Amino acid sequence: MIVLGLGSSIVIARIYGVDVIGEYALTLAPVGLMTYISSAQEQAALVRELSVLKARAPRITGLVAAVQSFSSGLTLLVAIPVTAVMWIMLEGPIGQPELVWPMFAQMASYVVIQNTCLNADMVLTAFRAGRELFWIRLGQALSFIVIAVGLGLYWDNIWPLVIATAASWGVSLVHRIVDVRHYM
């Protein structure tokens, strides 16, 4: 995974250039902030609770549903002010108003897709499904690379990276749902 990450970073940087990579980083900054602020350690608590249960125990679905609901609600609640502040920053001091819509897309992708993926990862972690997580994350990384490189050859702006991010998480969400069904 490290070699894949380093190699793809070089290829993507060569295709997009430093300006687009910098723009992409600006649109991801509020996602990182939101991820940090919106954690109430609910996922760690879920792992602790699930790790003592047998796979497919009836209680698992209720616990996961409760944590997913809380996590999604908290993430959405935090996303609103973070997005508003970042919107003001992009329009004003940062001076990059063209990045507002890509930033909105990154935030929406996190709230709807990525947060759900991270909660599914906690189920897999609780049941020590490392092999499944490896294949999920490898598939996600490969789909990001294929989409980012493929679109980047035809489209010279930030949108292919934004699309590749959301799409790769979407692909891995399907994989996670299939794998999580074995445990809940």
Disulfide bonds with the S-S distance in Angstrom:
none
